[in-house]
Amino acid sequence: MQITGTHINYYCVCKRELWLFAHNIQMEHTSDLVYTGKVIDETSYSREDKGIDIDGVINIDWIDTNTGVIHEVKKSDSVEKAHEMQVLYYLWYLKHKGVEGVTAEIDYPLLKQRTKVELTQEKKEELEEAMQSIKAIAEQAHPPDRINKKFCKTCSYYELCWAGV
């Protein structure tokens, strides 16, 4: 199984969402929030070259080629840990491809905030543990139990998870 940045993000947000995504059940195309996020990404930092796909595994929002900083643009910081882990995965993946000296930032244009992300040894170990867990979750025959969080109602998988309840 090839882990992507989306797998990492979903792992931090909801294990059930991760399992569904890992089994090619994708609902993002039905989500107004996902669409809003795409619009923010497309309209922010308009002078930058955006959407840098690497091996179909990671998709970097944009790179400041003068400073070597990769940027991930997010709508809000409500799931900041998931954002951080996704960007750490980008740094980890690039390092394994032989790319050195790259740093990262998460941009929240609506909040006018920016968060630096660094792949420390501790974060690398946390990420690698998450990657092992992602593989184990994806291999399960059935999805993990639903969680009942405030953000569930805005999740693109909401109807799928909660139908018939």
Beta strands, then each sheet from edge to edge (+ up, - down):
strand 1: 50-54
strand 2: 58-64
strand 3: 69-73
strand 4: 103-108
strand 5: 113-117
sheet 1: 1+ 2- 3+ 4+ 5-
end
